[in-house]
Amino acid sequence: MRPALFLVIIGLGGAAILMALGVWQVQRLAWKEAVIERINSRIAAAPIPLPDDPDPVADAYLPVEISGTYAGDTLRVLVSQKDIGAGYRLITALESDAGRVLIDRGFVAVDDTDIATPTIPVTVQGNLQWPQETDSYTPEPDRDGNVWFARDVPLMAEALGTRPILIVASAVSQDDPAVAPFPVDTSRIPNDHLQYAVTWFSLAAIWVAMSVFFIMRRRAPRPES
């Protein structure tokens, strides 16, 4: 009986651990969905004037409105859009009463290499963002070819001589038909907790089934030799 009891303990203990991991992932799923809902509510709120000293954590996704005039060069960040393909985000400095800041104007196709920068005053509505898009594998920007591979706010601010503040435009008073708005959303926030929960619960079921199999096999009478 001792080997069978050992198998029962191992079977129940392993299943309990796997079930607990599944329950934890369900709890994480509820937490992540609440976080995403809060972010979506903030994104959709009415815009306010740009704060004097926005905080990258507290003011992330904050909707703002700012007026000014585009100035200087435009940086191109290589990206891809579903159903469209490769293209660039256009990042331009905006001279405003709140200082010189970065504006993510939107998306252009990769073949659109000669997009003019508006010279008349504009009003931009959008959301503050400090995207975490760089890691040790991110290539250095090709400054000669004006191709960037991530939105590195401090580095772009240094290149264009702005404050380290990026506003991702959702609406601009002077529409440029060649530039499609690429506003902030939550689609890129990872939320795989449901898949993880299903995996842990499935492993628990398999563990129980295998434990029962080994117990029954252990208890089965052996053929006489």
N, C-alpha and C positions, 0 to 999 in steps of 0.2 A: 504493500500500500504506500510505502514511503516515496518511491519514484512517481507514482500517480499523484500523490499530494504535492510533490515538488512541481510537477507539470501544471497542476491547478493553480498553485500560487504564482508561478511564472506567467501563466496565461492571464489570470485576473489582474496581476500587477502591471503587466505590459499593456493590456487593454485599457486599464484605468489611466495610465500615463498618456497613451495616445488620445483617449477621449478628452482628457484634461487639456491637451494641446489644441484639440479641435474647438473646445469651448472657449479657450483663450483667443483663438483666431476669430470666432464669432463676436466676442467682445471687442476685439480690435476693429472688426468690420463696422460695428455700430459707432465706435469712436471716430474712425476715418470718415464715415458718411456724414457725421455731425460736423467735422472739420470742413469738409467740402461744401456742405450746405452753408456754413457761416461765410466761407470765402465767396461763394456764389452770391450771397446776399450783399456782401460788401461790394463786389464788382458791379452789381446792378444798382447800387444806391446813387442818389443824386450827387453830382460832382461838387467839390468845394474848391476854394482857392488853394494853391500849393502852400503847404505849411512852411514856416521859416526854416525849420531844421528837421526834415522828415527822417524817421528812423527806419532802417532797412527791415527790422522785424515788426515793430508795432504798426508801421504804415504800409506794409506790403499789401498790394492790391487796392490801396485807397484810391477812390475815383476823384480826379482833380480836373480843374479847368484852368487854362493858362493862355495868355495872348502874347504875341510878339512877332518877330520876323526871323525867318531862317537865315543862318549865316554860315559861311565857310564851306568846307567839303562835306560830302556825304559818304559815310562808310557803308559797305555792302557786307551783310552777313549771310553766308551760304546756308540755305535751309531747304526743306522739301515739304510740300503740301500734298495731302492725300487727294488723289484724282486729278492733280495738276502737275506734280513733278517738281523738279528742282527750280530754285529761284533765289531771290535775295530779299532780306529785310533791309530797308533803307533807314539808317540812323543819321540824323542831322541835328546840329546844334540850333537851339532857339534862343534868340536874345529877347529877354523879357524883363519886366519890372522886378521879378523874383530872381534875376540873375540869368546866367547862361546855363541851360540844361539840355539834356539829350532827349530827342523825340524819336521814337520808333514809328516811322510814318506808315509802314505797311509793307506789302509784298509785291514784288515785280517778277515776271518770268525771267529765266536765266538769259534769254536772248535779248531782253530789253536792257541794253547797256548804255543808252543815252537818254536818261530820264532827267529832265530839267528840275531844278529846285525852285519852287515859287519864291518870288521876290517881294510880294505884297504882304502886308500884315495878315496873320492868321490867328484864329482861336482854335485851340486843340482841347478836346475832351478825351480823357483816357485814364489809365490806371498806373500808379507807381509800381515799379517792379525792379527787383535786384535778382535777376535769374541766376541760378547756380548751374551753368552750362559747361564749365571748364573742369577738366581733371588732368592727370598727368599724361593722358594720351591725346589731349587736344593740341593740334598743330599751332605753331605760332602764326599770327596773321601774315598774309602776303601783302605787305604794305605797298610794294611796287605795283602789284596787280589789283590792289584795293579789294581783297577778298579776306574776310574774317570768317572764322569757323565756329565762333560762339560769341554771345553777347557778354563780354567782360566789361562791366560798367566802369570800374576804376581805370582800366586801360583805355577804354574808348573816351572817357572823360579827359584823360591826359592827352590823347591824340587830338581831340577837338577843342581843348581848352575850356571845358565846362565844369560845373559842379558834378559830383558823382551821383547824379539823379537821372533816372530813365523813366520817361512817361511813354507808355505804349498806347498809341492813339486808337480810339474807337470811333471818333468823328472829328472831322476837320472842316472849318468854315469854308475853305476854298478847296473843293474836291479836285483831285487830280485823277482823271479817268485811267491813267496808266498805273496808278498805285492802288492796290486793293487793301483795305484795312485788314490788319491781322491782330485783332484785339486779344486781350488777356482772357483766358478761360481756364477751367480746371481739368481739361482732358488729359493733360500730361502728369497730373498728380497720381502716382502709383496707388492702386487699390486692389491688391490681389488677395485680400484676406479671405474672400469666399472660396477661391480655389484652394488656398491653403487649408481651410477648414474641411472642405470636402476630402482633400488628400489625407488629413489626419484621421477623419472618421472612417474612411475607406481602409486605411491601414489597421485601424482598431478592429474592424469587422474581419479583415483577413487574418489578423493575429488570433482572434477568438476562434475562427474556423480552423486554423492550423493547430491551435492548442487542443481543440476537441478531437481533431483527427489523430494527433499523437497520443492523447489519453485513451481513445477507443482502441487504437492500435496496440497500446501497451496492455490494455485489459483483455484483448482478444485472446482466446486460448490458442496455444501453440500446437501445431500438429505433432503427434507422437512420432518419434523416429523409429 
